[in-house]
């Protein structure tokens, strides 16, 4: 059981990291000017709800695939999000503005913790809008590659767990995220079937543990 929970915690850590990158709560307009930066500013300033299908691939330091998953995600600013991972690794991760819930369907296990504490400081700037992006990241315009305009974020905090985060836009629409961690593992997320500024029912962000599941309460 300890090995199973260790594996679950590792998977949760990877996925929560990605979610924190995606919980898009505005920050001040950057001083730079480029198609990528303009798209970044537009996205954080003008997009208030975001829904998409996503595909996620995790690669090791040799670019060998370690994990492949997909699902559906929703965001509503400020502070509301939900990521549903499809079978066979069914998992639901919900931020209701107060608590963060992680429900592993196969293990019939739910963990809950205070949302701000669960996400931590870095990259919390992308989640909670708790400071200026440029206070926490060096923002680099890395130009256009193929169809995409790319921005690179390099954390200033050496303990952030990330070396860089790349964000790719196509026609001002978020399409790709690539995260490079301190173990040289890469997580790539692509987004399709985008819906921007479409009303999202608040019930999407509610979660009540199903009857009979094991609940691990870390809110104290």
N, C-alpha and C positions, 0 to 999 in steps of 0.2 A: 504493500500500500504506500509506503514511503517513497518507493521508486516511482510509482504512478503519480503521486502528488508532485514530486520533483519535476517530472516531465510536464505535468500540467502547468506548474508555476513557470517553467521555461517558456512554454507556448504562450501563456498569458503575458509574460514580460515582453516577448516579441510583439504580440498583437497590441498590447496596451501602448507600447512605444509608438507604433504606427498610428494608433488612434489619437494619441496626443498630438501627433503631427498634423492630423486632419481636423481637429476641432477648432474651426476657423473663426476666431473672435477678433474683430478688427484691431489694427494697430496704426499709429500715425503714418502718414504718407512719407515714403522715402524720398530723399533728395536726388537720387540718381534718376537718369532718364534713358530708357531703352525700351524696346518692345516687351522684353521680359519683365522689367520692373513696372512698366505701365500695366501689364496684365496682372501682376502681383497686387499692385495697389487697387486696381479695379475689383479684383476678386475679394479682397478683404474689406473694401469700402462698400461695395454695391451688392454683393451676394449675401443674403441674410438666411436663406435656407438652401440646402444642397442635398440632393438625393442621387444615388448612382449605384449601378452594379460595379463590383470591383473584382479584379483578379490579383492575387498576391503570390509572389515567388520569393523564396529565401535561398540565397546562394552562399556557399562557403568561400574561404579565401582563394580557392582555386576555380571559382565560378561553377562549381558542381552543385546542382539543385539539391537542396535539403528538404524543402517543403513547398507544396503547391496547394493553394486553396482559393476559394472564391465566395462571394456572398453579396449582400445588399447592405448599404449604409445610408443613414440619414443624419443631418446636422441641422440644428436651429440655434442661432445665436440669441442670447448668450448662454453657453454652458450646457446645451442639451445635445445628446448624440446617441446613436445606436448602431452597432455593427452586428449583423447576423451572418455567421459563417455557415455555409451549406454542409450537408453530410458529405463524406463520412466523419468529418471532424466538427460536428455541429456544436456551435458555441454562440452565445449571445453576450454582448458587452454593452451595457447601458449606463449612460451618465444622465441622471435626472436633475442635475443642478445642485444636489446635496450629497448623494451617495453614488458610488460606482459599483455596479453589480456585474458579476461574471458568472454565467450559468453554463456549466459543461453538461450537455444533455446526456452524453454516453455515461459519464460517471455519476449522474444524478447528484451533482454537487453545485452549490451556489456559494460564492464568497462575496462579501460586501465590505466596503471601507469608505471612509470619508473621501469624497471626490477630489478635493484639492490636495489632500495628503497622498492619495494614491498616485496622482499624476506627478507630483513633485515639482521641483523648480525648473528643470530643464527636460524637454522643451515646453514648459508651461506657458511661455509667452505666446505660443501658437494656440493654446487652448483657452486661456483665461483673459488674455489681453491685460496682464498685470504689469506691463512695463513696455518700454520702447523696444521694438525688435532690434534696433541697432545697438542697444545697450547689452544685448545678450548674444548677438551673432554679428560676424563680419559678413556683409551681404555682397556677393559677387555676381555681376552680370557675366554669364559665360556664353552669351550669344545664341544664335539660332543653329540648330542641328536638324536637318531634315525639315519636318513639319513643325517642330517644336521650338519655342523660345524658353531658354533655361535660366534659372536663378540658382545660385549655390549659397547655402547658409553654413557658415563655419562657427560652431559654438565657441564663445570666449571662455566658458567655464570648462576647465580640463577634466572635471569630474562628471561631465554631462552624459558620458557613455557613448557619444557619437563623434565621429570625425567630421562628417559633413552630411548635409541634407540637400538633395537636388529636387527642384520643383519644375515641372515642364508644363507649359501652356500651349494650346493650339487655338488661335483666333480668340484669345482672351479667356479661354475655358480651361480649367484644370483638367489635365489628362494623365499626368504621370508623377509619381513620387519615387525617389530612390534614396535610401538611407544606408550609409556606410558606418558600421559601428567600430568600436575599438579592437574588435577581434577580426577585422577585415571581412566580416560577413555583410552581404548586401541584401537588402529587402526592397523589392520593386513592386509597386502597386500601380495598376492601370485602371482607368475609370471609363465606363461606357454607359449609354442610356442616361445621360445627365439630365437632371431637372433642377433648374435654378429658380429661386424665388417663387416656388409653388407652395401654397399652404400645406403644412404638415400637421396632421392631427396630434395634439399634445399626448394623446394616449400611446403614441408610438414610444414615448420616452418614459412610460410608467412600467414598473416591473414588480410583480408579486411572486415570490418563490412558489413553484408548484408544490402541491401537497406531497409529502413523503420524501422530499429531497433533503440532503444534508446541507445545512446552512452554517457557514463559517463566518462569524461576525467579528470584523476587525475595526469596527467604528469607535471602540473605546480608546 
